[in-house]
Amino acid sequence: MGIKAYFSNRIYKNTILDENVDAIGHALFVFNRAKQFAFSTATKEKRSGLKKRDKSLHLTVKNRFSLDDYYTNSAVQEAKAKEKSLDELKKLYMKNKETQIKSIKNKIKKDKSKLTSLKKIKKTFRNGKPSSPQNSRMEKLGNYFVVQFKNKTDLYYHTYQFEHTYLDTEIKRLHTRIGFLNFKLNKYEDSLKSLKTKIPSVVFGSKKQFQAQYTVDTYIDNHKLWQKTWEENRYRKMVISGRKDSRCGNFVFNYDGTNKVLRFKTPKGVLVEIENLYFPYGQEKVESRILAQTNCKNKKNYGKPVAWAIEDWGEYYIFKTMFDEESKAFVNHSKTYGAIGIDCNVDHFAVSNVNSNGQLLGSWSLKFDLKGKKSGQTTKIIEAEAIEVINIATRTNKPIVVEKLNTTSSKLSNPYGNKKANRMMSAFAYKKMLSAIKSRAEKEDIAVFEVNPAYTSQIGKMKYMKRLGISIQEAASFVIARRAMGFKEKLPPVLGTLLPEKIVGAHHWVHWKYISNALKGIHTNSYYHSNFFNLDKFRSTNELFDSGALTDLEIKGLLKLKNGKTAS
């Protein structure tokens, strides 16, 4: 199940002895100085390639700050954890930068292709024989020239107007845009090179708070106030890792759950005793874990460590205990009765109830509005809908299935696409949705499966949306549930005849990729007028959709679809 953290009640400083408050403050200060020194030493050695100490990092920190092995070990571990997290963050930044570079290169390639096409058209005008490629937006109707866009159609009354108002303007605009894109590409490539060679560091106390001494008027006029706030941020937390061979799971902290008393020894040697310390959410679990560790006879093989943390919040302290909880034994993983598929969207959950045979029993949408909402409000709204999703799974005795999405790269992969779609993707709080569903499912002993999201919307749109009379999102949730249950989604019969011979035997996702690319210019609502399952009446690609269902621009887009087995 993973590591669980339980927060104590507030322990106000005026309820404990002043000498204990001083001892805790000193412990927080020394521990954080030791952690910062360990991190700084390791970073300097990485950058210089030289080892600047004779002893191990553990012994160096221990001798420098006069700490015992337990405090030293935790400080060094925290420094190494910070170092590791920065390395992972660096990899993420590099991956995101590579995604951005790839998207810019694709945009440059497309714009250069458009520019070449427009220059060819311009050349035909100079030769006195105006013409355009078959799949171009431009079309000559008598003496008129028509340019079709998705939401409008421009009309030009004569050759001179079209050439100088449209062609020359577009060619100049594309030249300018390609120049800007090349500039941005060079900047991103330089940034990627810097990331590959840079040894990351960190500002303890937060970079924002450090910069506040120069940017916030209150701190500009009162540097001592900033220094006080800065030090509070740098020295307010301490985490002491657990040890499985300890009597209570930790050699520094000892908690008496019966009397609700916490005892620990600070680096100064002061024995601090905190009375009336309890855990409002998880007292029984904390007591059970510590009791089990105390009664464990063979701690070396079966002991469980218990970590503790102190956080200074000004007027009071918060104590945290952290340990690894085992997975529940009675979580419902069975798909015997089917599954509940969830397609997460920016403004709703699309839900499908699927039986054991992969058939749709029902589908619906749980809508919510996150526009203009703050982070906390967004979380509460999503959690309310997540409760309803889990209630459905509980009533039907079925597990939940969701997509395993990487929204970080998705939000960067198509910056030059549809503006409305990009705004929706930016507002897509997928991680909050998944966290809310998993958290509630865990409480109700419901399993949550994650599946590959490849082509779920495309499959739902082309295969199930019209046949079942549901929305594209609900169709996608149906596909998600079926995928977790092991069902394979083959192309509809008509679309299967359109595959090139070289990919006929390939994986069915390859088939969906080919067809999705060929039909990407078709509006979603047009699929309600599709004819993908009537193979007997199918003769050409003109019959894929009902007569009059497609616009002229969509019909032109169908020219990209080359039929490998029938006449098109």
N, C-alpha and C positions, 0 to 999 in steps of 0.2 A: 504493500500500500504506500510505502514511502515514509519520509520523516514528517512527524506532526509536532507542531509547536503549540504550547498552552500558556496563556497569559495569566499572570496573577492579578489580584486586586491591587489597587493603588496603595502604596506604603508611603504615607506622608512623612517628610523629614522631621516635622515637629513632634512626631510620635515616638521617635527613637533617640537614643543618646547622641549628644553632639560629637563625642569622640568617635562614635560609630559612623556618623555622617562624614567626618573628616577622613576616617580610614577608608571608607568606600570611595570618596573623592580622590584620594591618593592612589588607590588601586586602579581606578579608571584611568587616571593620568599616566601612571607608570606603564600599565598594560598597553595603552594606545601608543605611547612613545616607543615601546619595544616593538610593537607591530609595524609602526612607520619606519623605524630604523631597519628592521629586517627586510621590508619591501624595498626601501631606498638602496640598501646594500646590494641586494640581488639585481636591481635594475641597473645600477652603476657598473656592476661586473659584466652584465650582458652587453652594455653599450661599449665598454672599453675592451672587453675580451680578456681582462686581467683579473686575477683573484686578489682581493685586497685584505685578506685575513689569513692567519696561520691555522686557526681552529675551525671547526664546523660552525655553521650559522647558529645552531642551537646553543653551543657553548659560548660563542661570541656575544649573543644577546643575553644569555644567563649571567655572564660575568660583568657585562657593561651596566646592567640595570639591577643587579643583585636580586634576581628572582629565583624561585625554586623551579624544579623541573616541570611541574604541572602548569604553572603560569607561562613559563618559557615555551613549552610545547604548543600551547594554545595560541600564543602570540605569533609564533613562526608559522603555524598552520593557517592562521587567518591571513598572514602576508602571502603565503603561497596560494591560498584560495583566491585572493584578490588578483594575483599575477595570472593565474589560470583563467579567471573570468575575463580579464583584459585581452588575453590571447584569443579566447573564443569570440569576444566582441570584435577584435581585429579581423578575424576570419569572416564574420558577418558583414562588416563594413566592406571588405574586399569583394565578397560575393555580390553585395548590393551595387558596388561600383562597377563590377563586371556586367551586371544586368543592365545598368544605365548605359554603359558603353555599347553593349549589344543593341539596345533599343535605338540609340542615336545612329549607329551604323546602318541599321535597317531603314531608318527614316531617310538618311542620306541616299541610300540605294534607291528607295522608292522615288524620292524627289528627282534624282538624276535620271531615272527612267522616264518620269513625267516630262522633264525638261527635254530629253532626247526626242520624245514623241511630239512635243509641241514644236520643236525646231524642224522636224520632218514635215509637219503640217505647214509650217511657215514657208518652207522651201517650195511646197506645191503651190502656194499662193504666188510666190515669185515667178514660178514657171507658167503662171496663168491657168493652171488646172487644179483648183482647190479640191482636196480630198482628205479623208481621215481614216485611221484604222477602223476595222469593223467593230471592235469592242470599246471604242472611244466614247466619251461623253458627248462629243460633238457630232452633229448630224446635219446634212444639207437637205432642206426641203424647198425645192424650186429655187427662188432667189434668196430665200431666208436661210439663216444659220441658227441652229438650236443647240444649246448646251444644257444637259440634264444633270441636276443634282438630286440629292436625297429628298430635300424638302422644297425645292423650287426648280423652275425651268427658265433660263434666260433666252431671250429672242433678239437676234440681230438682223437688221433689215437689208443689209447689203455687204458685199465683200470687204470694202474699205473699213466699215464700222467694226466688223468682226475681227479683222486683222489687227487693227491698231488699238481698239478698245479692250479686246479680250486677249488675243495671242501675245501682243507685245507686253501688256501689263503682267500677264501670268509668267512669261519668260523672265522678266525683270524681277518679279517677286520670288521666283524659285531660285534665281542666282543669289539673291540677298539671303534667303533662308538657308541655303546650302553653306554660304559663308559663315553665318552665325552658328550653324550646327557643327561645322569643322572646328570653329573656335571652342565651342563647348566640349567637343570630343577631345581635343588636345588638353584641355583643362582637366577633364576626368582621367585621361590616361596618365597625366603627370601626378594626379592625386593617388591613383592606384600604385604607381611606382613608389611614391612616398610611403604608402601604407605597407608595402612589401618589405621595405628596408627599415622602417621606423620601429623602435622599441617603445611600446606604449608605457605611459606612466599614469598617475592618478593624483588628484588634489584631495587630500584628506580634509574633510570639512565642507566639501563641495566647491566646485569652480565658481558657481553662481555666488556663493557667499564670499568667496575671496575677491571677486570682482566688485562686490557691493561697496567696498571701501572707496572705490573711485566713481561709482555710478549712483549710489543712493545718497540723497542730500543729508539725511540724518547721520550717516556714518562719515561723510565728507567733513562735516562740521565737528564731529566728535569721534576721533579715531580710537579713543580708549573704549568707547561703547562697542565699536565694531570688533576690537580685539577681544573683548569679553565674549561677545556672541560667537566669534570665530572659534575661540577655545572651547566654548560649550559644545559646538558642533563636532570638534575634533576629538573630544575626550568624554563623550557621553555614553558610549556603549562598550560592553565587554562580554565576550563569549568564551566560556571554559569548556573544552571538549570533554566528553565522558570517557571512562575506561571500563571495559567489561570485567576486569579483575578486581574492581573496587567493591566494597561492601554494599554501597548504595548506587553504584554505577558512576560515581564521580569522586575523585580524591580531594576536591576542594569544598564542594557543597554537600551538605547532609540535611535532608528534609524529613521531619517527623510529621507524617500525615495525620496521626491521631491527635496530636496537640497543635497541629498547624504551625510549626516552628521551623524556620530555616536557619541553619548555622553554617558559617564558612569563615576561613582564616584569610586575612588580607596579606599582601606582600610585606606589610609592616610587622606582621605577627599578631595583629589585633584579632581576637575572636569576636566576630559580629553575630548577634542573635536577633533575628527578625521574628517577632511574634504576630499571631493572627494573620498569617500569610496563607491564602487559599486560592484555588483556581475556579472562578465562577463557571467556566465551561470546560469541564474535564477533570474535576477533583478526583472522582472515582478511578479514572484511568491512570492518573499520576500516582495515586496511592497504590493501585494494583501493580503498576510497573516496578515501583521502588520495593514493594513487599516481595514480589517475585524475585527480584535481584538479590535482596537480603537473604531470602531462604534458599537461593540456588547453592547447591553443594559443590558443583564443578563449574566454577565461574570461568575458568580458562577456556572451556569448550562451549559452555552454554550461557555464559553471562551476557547481559545486554547493557551497553553504555547509555548513560543519561547525561546530556549536555545541559548547561545552565547559562543564562545570560542576565546581565543587569543593564537597564536603560535609565538614564537620569533625565527626567522631564521637568527639571526646575524645582518645583515644590514637592515633587514626589518621585518615587522609584517604581518601575515595573520590572518584575522578575519573570523570566520565561524558562520553561523547561522543554527540552526537545529530545525525542527518541523515536526509534523506528517502530511503527505499528505493523503488525502482521495483517495480511489480507483476510477479510472476513470469509468464513467457511461456507456461508450459505448465500452467496451472491448468485443471482440468476443469470447464468451464461447460456442457458439452453435456447436453441432456436427451433425446438420441436414444434411449437405452436406458431412459429413465424417470427417476425421482427417488426419494430417500429422505425421507419426511415425518417430522418430529419434533414431537410435542406435549409441551412441557415442563410438568411438574406438580410439586407440592410434594414428592412422595416417589418420583417415577419419571419416566423418559422413555418415552413411547409412540411406537413406531417402526412405520412402514409402508413396505413395499417395493412400488413402483408401476412397472408396465411402460410402454412408450411409448404404449400405447393407453388409459392411464388406468385399467387394471385392477389389482386388488390381488393381488400374488403371495404376500404373507405379512405378518403383523403380530405384534408381541410387545411386552412391557414390560420395561424395565431398571429394577429397583426399588432404592431406597436409603433409608436412615433417617437423617434429619438432626436428630431430636429430641434436645435437650440438648447438641448439638455446638457447639463454639466456631467462630469464623469461619474459622480456619485449617483445622480438621478438615473443616468443610463444603466448603471449596474443594478439598481433596484427594479427598474422596469423589466430588464432582461431576466432577472431572477424570478420575478412574478410569473412570466411566461414559461420559464424553465420548470417551475413547480407544476404547471398544468401539463407539460410534456411528460414529466415523470409520473404524474397521476394516471395518464393514459397507459403508460407502460405497466404500471402496477395493476390496473384494472384488467388488462388483457394478458398479464403474466408473460410479457415478452421483453427481450433486451432492446436497447437503443442502438441505432447505427447512425453515425455521422461521417462527414468527409474529413480527411486529414489534409487540411489546407495550410499553405505557407503564404499568409497574406502579406508578409513583409516584402518578399520578392514580387508578388503579384501587383502590389501598389506601385512598384517601380518599373515594371516590365512594359507598360504601354502608356508612356506620358504624352504621346502625340495622337492618342486615339480619341474616342468620343468624350467630350467634356463632361456631359451629364453622367456617363458611366464612370469616369474617373472621380467625380465628386462623390458618387455613391460608394465606390470602392474605398475612398479615403475615409468615409463615415462608417465603414463596415467594421463593427466591433466584434470580430469573430472570436478572438481569444476570450473575451468576456463571456460570450455566448457559450463557448465550449466549457469554460471553467464553471459557469453557473449550472450547466446540465450535468457535468461530472460530479460536482459537489452535492447536488440534490440526489443524484442517482446513487451515490455512495451511502447516503443516509437511509435510502429505501432499499438497499441491497439489490440494485439493478445494474447489470453490466452495461458498459458503453463500448461499442466496437467502433474503430476508425478504419475507413476504407480509402483506397486510392480514388481521387476525384476525377480521374481522366474521363472526359467525354460524357459525364453523367447527364449534363443538361442537353447535350446534342442528341444522345440516345433517347432521353425522355421526350424531346421535342419532335423528333422524326418518327419514333416508334410507338409512343403511348399517348401523346397529348390528344390527338384527334380520336383515336380508337376508344379511349376511356373518357373523353370529354372533360379533361381536367386542365389546370394551368401548367405552364412549363415548369414552374418550381415544384409543384406537386408531383409532376411526372418524374422530375429529377430525384425527388425523395423516394419515389417508388423504385427507381433504378438503384439507388444507394442501398436500400434494404435488400433487394434481390442480389446485389453484388456480395454483400456480407454472407448471404445464404448459399453462395457458390453457383448461382445461375449465370450462364454465359449469354451475352446479348449479341445475337447475330443481326446483320442488316436485314431490313424488310426485303421481300423478294425482288421488287423492281429495282431497288438501289443496288442489290447484289449483282444484277446483270450489267451494271455500268462500270464495274471495276476493271482496270487493266489486267491483262493476263499475268503480268509479272508479280502482282501482289495478291492474286486470288487465294493462294495457299498460305498467306501470311497470317499473323495473329489478328483476331477480330478488331483490336484497337487500331491497327494499321488501316483496316477498311474504313473505320469510322473517321479516322484522320483525313483520309482521301476525300470521302464524301462531304465531310464538314467544311473542308477548304473549298470544295467545288460549289457548295450551296451557301457560303457565308454571306453572300449579298442578299439573301432572301429574308424578308421581314418575318418575325415570329408568327404573326397572325395569319400569314399566308399558308402555314402548315396545316391549318384547319381545313384547307381546300386541296390537300395533297392526295395523290393516288399511288401510294407506295406498295400496296398489297394486292392490287389487281393485275397479276402478271399476264393473264390471258389476253387482256385488252391493250397491254402496253406495246407500242410500236416505236416511239421516238421520245427524246427528252422533252419535246413540246407537250407531252401528255403527262408529265410528272405532276402538274397542278391543273386544276379546273380552268377552263377558258375564262379569261378576264380576271383571274385571281392575282396575276402579277403585273407590275408596272413595266413600262418599256425598258427601264434601266435594269430591272431584275431579269427580264427576258434576255437582255444582252449579257448579263452575268452568267447565265446558263450556258453560254457558248464555251466557257472554260471547261465544262464537263465533257470529256471525251468518252464516248461509249466504246468499250472494248469488245462487246459481243453482239450489239444490235446497231442498226442504223440510227444515227442521231440527226 
